[in-house]
């Protein structure tokens, strides 16, 4: 279901529309788009009923959205309704699309999602980026984005914006990667490296993963703590359907919460951080396995086959996760904790010890822990859908660009 248009997100306008006649028109256009996106196909009369405007007013708004290619008419509504059938409206399968991209420690990815939420183009490139400077990595990412744009354009789509998920701290300008310990990046301005003709937003991968869970997950509550992992571990806090970002935008660095303060050194500069016990590299090391291309798959297969050393390593990682999460749960009292990213594929062996630690250490009743169905795809999908939702939030801005 689509969120109300006033809810800002990273790729959205981030500002309230003015209380003028023009501002009211823009808000009503957004209301129509969100309603049709969430519940369509719908007739004009059905849209008018749902948003509380007259049918004449809605028809004017709908005609404008059809002219700009954001809505399309599918023909008469299904038979069986009383009275003259109206023409069913749906968000367009052509026109603006959301571009999402992801910088991982060992992969790059890009995709295009249409206004109906369907992935219409996708490209992935594997290879380690640890210790590489941002310029060549982003050059490769830009090549993936261009490939996805070309494929999407072949299906009648054009990019409404680009959102990039990165494994690090992103400044409030939504452009600068302040610090990405597992990439060894510092103060990297991605706006100088990516296509200048497409509106750009950069955000932490855990934030985009949490937004994907909120928007695409089945039965996801509006208050939850989302934990995701690739090489490192990140988290995002969602409160009443909105990200809790913190003063500088750095909230959610769960991977650098100390589990044992005198533990191993971490690339962040601290010691005994959660990543040193529950990150992929740490778990592989504890399981006696060498890093490879399908690390999570290897751990899951070994655990499934009964490899006790692997299971022991995963139980220890679950314990460390439970300890780190206890502080967040006690402080924030979320409705649920959701495991995403690589952690989702290892949940059967992580969850028992994680839940045991949470139950033992939290002050109140144990917080429910669920597993994301999106898995490692969450950050990429969240990035692309953030752009799509920016279109729904302010369709007039898209029409002005076009």
N, C-alpha and C positions, 0 to 999 in steps of 0.2 A: 504494500500500500504506500502511496506517495505521501510524503510529509507536507504539512501546510507550507505555502510559499513564503511565509515570513521567517522560516527557519533558515538562517544563513549557514553556509558550509564553505570549505576552502575555495572552491571554484566559483562561488556565487558572488553577487555584487557586494555583499558585506555591508550594506547600508540600507536604511529604511527609505522607502519611496515617500516623497513629500505629500502632504495633505492638500493637494491641489486637484483641479479637474483632471489634469494630465496624469498626476500620480494615481488618482483613483482608477483611471482607465488602465494604467499599467498593472495595478493590483488585480483588477477584474480579468484582464487577459491572463494573468498568472493563475487565477482561480479556475478559469475555464480549462487551461492546459493541465493543471494538476488533477482536476476532476475527471477529465477524459482519460488521462494517463492511468489513473488509479482504477477507474470503474468502466471504461469504455469497452466496446463501442456503445455510445449513447446518442440519443436524439437531442436536438436543441431543447425540446421541451423538458427532457429528463435532466439536462444540465441546468436549465433555469430552475427547476424544482430543487435541485441539490444545493445550489449556491444562493438561492433566494433573490434572484433578479427576474425581471420580466422576460418573457420569451423574445420580445422585440429587441431588448437590450442585449440579450445573449446572441441573437442572430447577427447583430451588428459586429459583436466581438468575434464570433465564429467566422464570419465572412472575411474579416481582416486576417485571422489566423490561417484561413485557407489560402488567401491571396499570397501570404508570405511563405507558404509551403510547410507550415507547422502542423496543420490538421488536414485530414482528407476525408471525403465522404465515401462511404462504402456501398451506398445504395439503400433501399428501403429496409426498415427494421424487420426482424423476423416476424412471421405471421402469428396470429393468436392474440394480438393486442386489440383493445377496443378502440374504435375510431380510425381516422385516416393515419396510415403509418408515416412516421417521419424518416428522414434519411439518417442512417447511423454514422456517427462521427468517430474517428480514431486518430491518434497521433500518427504523423506521417512516417512511413517506412523509408522515405527518401528525404533529402534535405540535410539539416544540421546533424552532426554526430559528435559524440564525446570521444576524444583521444585520451587514452590512459597509457602511461609508460612506467616502467619500474627499473631501478638500478639495484641489483643484488650484488652481493660479494662475488658470486660466481655465475651470474647470468644477467642478461638484459631482456626486457620484453616490452612489447607495445601492442595495443589493440584499439579497435574502433567499435563503439557501441551506438546503435541508432536510438531514436527517441522511444522506441518500444522496449528498449532494454536488451536487445539481441546483439551478441557479438558478431560483427560482420566481417572483420578482418583481424588477423593476429600474426605476430612474428616473434620469435625467440632466438637469442644467441647465447651460447654457453661459453664460459671462459672466466678465469679468475681475474678479479680487479683489485685484489688486496695490494696496497702499496703503489698502484698506478696513479698517475696524476689525473685530475678530472678531465682535462682536454681530450685525450684520445678516447676515453670511455664515453664521454658525451657525444663525441663525433660518431662513434659506432651506434649509440642510441639514436642520434638524429637520422642515421641511415635507415634504422628499423622503422622510425616514425614515418619517414618518406615512403618506405615500401608499403606501410599500412595505409597511408593517405592515398597512394595511387590505387591500391586495391579497392578502398572504400569509394573513391571517386568513380571507379568503374561500375559501381552499383548505385550511382546517383546520390552519393553522400558528400558532404563537405565538412571540414573540421570547424566546430564551434569553439574549440579551445583544447588545450593540452594540459593535463595534470600529471605530475611525475612523483612517484613514490620513491623515497630514498631511506636507507637504513641509518639515520642520524638526526641530529638536532637541526631544525630549520628556523631561521629568523622570522620575525613577524612580517617581513616584507614578502614572504612566500616565494622567495627567489634564491636566497642564500643558504647553503648548507654550512652552518656554523662549525659543526664538528661531526664527523662520522668515523668513530674509532676503528671499526673493522675495515674501513677503506683507507684510513689515514688521510682523510680530507679535512681541510680547515678553511673556513671562509671562502668557499667556492660559490661564485655567482653564476648560476646555471642560465640565467637570462641572456648572458653574453655568448652562450655556447649553443643554444637551441634556436629553432626558426623564429625570426622576429615578427613574422606576419601572423602568427597564431597566438592568441592570449594564453599566457602561461601561469600555472600555479605549481609550486613545489611544496610537498608536505612529507612528514614522517610516514613510513610504510605502515606502522601500527595504527596511525590515525585513519588512513585510508582503509585498512583492514576492518577497523571497527565500524566505519561508515558503511562498508559493504555488508557487514553483518546486520546492521540496523535496517538498511534498506532492502536487502535481499534475503536475509535469514528468515526461516519459518518460526514464528512465535517468539522472536527476540524481544526482550523487554526494552523499555526506553531508559532504564538505568542499569548499566552493567559495566564490568571491567573486562576489556578484551586483551588477551595475551597472545602474541604471535612470535614466531621464530623463523629465522633462516640460520645464518651462522651465529648471529646474536639473538637477544631476546628483547622485545619491546612490548609496550602496553599502551592502551588508550582508555580513558575514562569517559563514558557517555552518561550525562545527567539530563534527564527529561528530554532525551532525543538530541542533545547537543554535546559536542566535544568540550571537555574541560581542558583548556589549553595551558593555563598558568600565566603568570605575568609576562614572561618572555616567550611563551609558546613551547616550552620544553617539557611540559608535564608528561608523565608516562614512562620515564626511563627505568622501568622495572629491572632490566638486565644489569643495571649498575647499582642496585640496592645491595649492600653488604649482607651476605648470609653468615659468613664466619669472618670477622674483621681482620684476623691475622692470616687469612688464606692466601692463595697465589696472587701475584700481581696481575692486573687487568690492563688492557690497552688504554682504558679511560684515565689511568693514573691512580686508581684506587686498588684495594686489595680485597680478596675474598668475595668479589661480586657474584651475583647469581649466574652470570654467563660462564664463570669459571667452573660451575658445577652442573649447569643444565643446558648450556649452549651445545650445538651439534658437535663441535670439535672436542669439547670436554667429555661428552658422552661417548664418542667414538674412542677417545683415549682410554677412558675407564673400561670400555668393553674390549680393549685390545685389538681394535680394528683400525685399518689405515683409511684416511679420507679417500673418497672416490666420487664418481659422478652421481650415483644414486644413493647418497648416504642414508637418507631416511628409509628408503626402500630396503636397503641392506639391513639396517637395524630392525625393521619390522619383520623381515623374513627370518632373521636369526632368532628373534624373540618368539615368533610364531612356531618355529621349529624346536623351541625348548632350550635354546642356548642360555645356560644359567648365568654366564658371565655378562651377557648382554642384558638379561632381565635384571640382574643386580645393578648394573649401571643405570638402567632406566628407573628402577625403584629409587636409587639415590638421587637422580635428577628430579623425580617427583617430590621427594622429601624437600629438596632445596627450593623448588617452586612453591611448595606449601608454606615454607618458612617465610619466603619473600612476600607471598600473597597475603599472609596473615596480617602484616602491618597495614597493607592497603585496605583490606576488608574491614579491619577494626577501625580505621580512620574514616573510610568513605561509606561503609554500610551499603554496598551495591546490592541490587536485587539478584544478580547472578554474576558468575565469572564464566567467560567463554574462551575456550582454547582454540586458536586458529593457527594458520601457517603450518610449518612442519610439525608442530606439536600435535596437530589434529591426527596425523597418521600414526603417532606413537601413543595415543591416548589410552588404549587398553592396558598398557604397562606403566604409564605415568600416573593415571588417575587414582589407583588405590592408595598409594603412599601420599599423594598430594592431598586427597580428601581427608586422610587420617590426620595429617598435620593441621589442616584447617580446622577440623572438628576439635582437635585437642587444644589449639591455641587461640581461637577466636573467642571474644567475650560473650557474644550472643549465640543464637542458633547457627549451625554450620551453613555457610553460603552455598547454594547450589552451583555445581560446576558442570557445564555442558560442552559439547564439542561442535565446532563450526563445520557445516557441510561444505563450505567454500574452500577450506584448506589453504594451500599455498596460493591459490588464485585470488584470495581476498584483496590484497593491496592493489593489484592491477585492475581488478573489476571496480573496486572502490574509487580509484582515480578516474576511470572513464565515466562511471556513473555520476561522479561529482560534477563533471562538465555537463552531462545530460540534465541534471537537476538545476544547474545554473540557467539553462535554457528554459526550463519549466518555471523557474522563479521569476524570470524577467524576459518573456518572449519578445517584448517590444524592443529590447536592446539587440536581440538577434536580428530582428527585421531591419533595424537601423544600420547594422553592420552590412547586411546583405544589400 
